[in-house]
Amino acid sequence: AAPVLLPLGLGPETLQAIFSRLDGLFLAGGGDGNPACYGVPAHEKTHDIEDLRDQTELLLARWALEADKPLLGVCRGVQTLNVSAGGTLLQDVAALVPQAIRHQYAPEKPRSYVAHELETVPDTRLASILGAVAHVNSFHHQAVERAGEGFIVSAVAPDGVIEAIEGRGQRFAIGVQWHPEGLISSDPTMLGLFEAFVRAA
């Protein structure tokens, strides 16, 4: 696979011209999405909003879903994917989930730090890649609240927080809340997630 970085600020026609030549779409991590994109006011813990990035990535995600183009989202990327399909987000897990485990280990822990385990949902594509249980890093304070249309939950943390979603009926549409790129040297299944995405593309 050869990555193509899409800059922000391109007009829709230029963006569509580039997008049409791509075989897949990867949505990377980053700051919080604007809650206005899913119709709610901002929580006091919501921060680092970039409206231009939201607009660009939501548009790309919707195009990818409409075109059934393979799509993989990581951390912010799963949240963007979910919102693009009409889903909602928990704006701060620690504040909104009773008895939540710790999910935000930035900046004191390295990306390779394994924070907790998760269980995948049987008979999902993610379960076929990772197995029934996976051990993941954790660098987020927001998470999927309600899965978007056409998506199902495919992994959960011990406290019930949604850790992954995937599209039903899509060729390949998976979003994960952790950072598998930080674990590929220690866990072959994490590399396998990227390999599955590339194969689909």
C-alpha positions in Angstrom: 0.0 0.0 0.0 1.2 3.5 -0.8 -0.3 6.2 1.5 -1.6 9.4 0.0 -2.0 12.3 2.5 -5.0 14.5 1.8 -4.5 18.1 2.9 -7.3 20.1 4.5 -8.8 23.1 2.7 -9.3 21.5 -0.7 -12.5 22.3 -2.5 -15.1 19.5 -2.9 -14.3 19.0 -6.6 -10.6 18.7 -6.0 -11.1 16.5 -3.0 -13.5 14.2 -5.0 -11.0 14.0 -7.9 -8.3 12.7 -5.6 -10.7 10.5 -3.6 -11.9 8.8 -6.7 -8.4 7.5 -7.4 -7.9 6.0 -3.9 -8.5 2.3 -3.2 -9.2 2.8 0.5 -9.6 5.5 3.2 -7.8 5.6 6.5 -9.0 8.0 9.2 -6.3 8.8 11.8 -6.3 9.9 15.4 -6.4 13.4 16.7 -8.4 15.9 18.7 -12.1 15.9 19.4 -14.8 16.3 16.8 -17.3 19.1 17.0 -20.4 17.8 18.8 -22.5 20.1 16.6 -21.8 17.5 13.9 -24.0 15.0 15.8 -26.5 17.6 17.1 -25.5 18.2 20.8 -23.8 21.0 22.7 -20.1 20.7 23.7 -19.2 19.1 27.0 -16.8 21.1 29.2 -14.2 18.4 28.6 -14.4 18.6 24.8 -11.3 20.2 23.3 -9.0 20.6 20.3 -11.8 20.9 17.8 -10.8 21.5 14.2 -13.9 22.3 12.2 -12.1 22.1 8.8 -10.8 18.7 9.6 -14.3 17.6 10.7 -15.9 18.8 7.5 -13.2 17.2 5.3 -13.1 13.8 7.1 -16.9 13.5 7.5 -17.3 14.1 3.8 -14.6 11.6 2.9 -16.1 9.0 5.2 -19.6 9.4 3.7 -18.2 9.1 0.2 -16.3 5.9 1.2 -19.4 4.4 2.7 -21.5 5.3 -0.3 -18.9 3.9 -2.7 -18.3 0.8 -0.5 -14.6 1.8 -0.5 -12.6 0.0 2.3 -12.3 2.2 5.3 -10.3 1.9 8.6 -10.6 4.4 11.4 -8.3 4.7 14.5 -9.2 6.6 17.7 -10.6 9.9 16.4 -11.1 8.0 13.2 -13.7 5.6 14.7 -15.5 8.5 16.1 -15.5 10.3 12.8 -16.7 7.2 11.0 -19.5 6.7 13.5 -20.7 10.3 13.3 -20.6 10.1 9.5 -23.1 7.3 9.7 -25.4 9.2 12.1 -24.0 7.9 15.3 -23.3 9.8 18.5 -20.3 10.0 20.9 -19.7 10.1 24.6 -17.8 13.4 25.0 -15.9 12.3 28.2 -15.8 8.7 29.3 -14.6 9.5 32.8 -17.3 12.0 33.5 -20.2 10.1 31.8 -19.6 6.4 32.4 -20.1 5.2 36.0 -17.3 2.9 37.2 -15.3 3.5 34.0 -11.8 2.2 33.8 -9.0 4.6 32.8 -8.9 5.1 29.1 -6.6 8.1 28.7 -2.9 7.4 29.3 -1.5 10.3 27.3 1.0 11.8 27.6 2.8 9.7 30.3 2.7 6.3 28.7 4.3 5.3 25.4 2.1 4.1 22.4 3.2 0.6 23.1 1.8 0.5 26.6 -1.0 -2.1 27.0 -3.7 -0.5 29.2 -6.5 -3.1 29.2 -8.1 -6.0 27.4 -11.2 -6.0 25.4 -13.7 -8.6 24.1 -14.6 -8.8 20.5 -18.2 -9.7 19.5 -18.5 -13.2 18.0 -19.0 -13.6 14.3 -17.7 -10.1 13.5 -14.9 -9.3 11.0 -12.9 -7.9 13.9 -13.2 -11.1 15.9 -11.9 -13.0 12.9 -8.8 -10.8 12.8 -8.1 -10.3 16.5 -9.6 -13.3 18.1 -12.0 -13.3 21.1 -9.8 -11.2 23.4 -7.3 -8.5 22.6 -5.0 -6.4 24.7 -4.8 -2.8 23.7 -3.3 0.6 24.4 -5.6 3.5 25.3 -5.2 7.2 24.6 -8.8 8.6 24.4 -11.3 10.3 26.5 -14.2 10.1 24.1 -15.9 7.0 22.6 -18.8 5.8 20.5 -22.1 6.2 22.4 -24.6 5.0 19.8 -23.5 3.2 16.6 -24.4 4.8 13.4 -26.8 3.4 10.8 -25.5 0.2 9.2 -22.9 -0.3 12.0 -22.7 -2.8 14.8 -20.5 -2.8 17.9 -17.7 -5.3 17.4 -15.6 -4.9 20.6 -16.1 -3.6 24.2 -13.9 -2.7 27.1 -14.4 -4.3 30.6 -16.4 -1.3 31.6 -18.8 -1.6 28.7 -17.3 1.3 26.7 -17.5 0.6 23.0 -14.0 -0.1 21.6 -14.8 -0.9 17.9 -17.6 -0.8 15.3 -17.9 -2.2 11.9 -20.2 -1.8 8.9 -22.7 -4.6 8.0 -22.9 -5.0 4.3 -19.8 -3.0 3.7 -16.8 -4.6 1.9 -14.5 -3.4 4.8 -15.5 -0.7 7.3 -13.9 -1.0 10.7 -13.2 1.6 13.4 -11.2 0.9 16.5 -10.8 3.2 19.6 -7.2 2.2 20.4 -4.0 2.7 18.4 -3.0 -0.6 16.7 -0.1 1.1 15.0 1.6 1.4 18.4 1.3 -2.4 19.0 2.4 -4.0 15.7 5.9 -4.8 16.9 4.5 -6.8 19.9 1.2 -8.2 18.6 0.9 -9.8 15.2 -2.9 -9.4 15.2 -2.6 -5.6 15.3 -0.5 -5.8 12.1 -3.1 -8.2 10.8 -5.8 -5.5 11.1 -3.8 -3.2 8.7 -3.1 -6.2 6.5 -6.8 -7.0 6.2 -7.5 -3.4 5.3 -4.8 -3.3 2.6 -6.1 -6.6 1.2 -9.6 -5.3 1.0 -8.3 -2.1 -0.7 
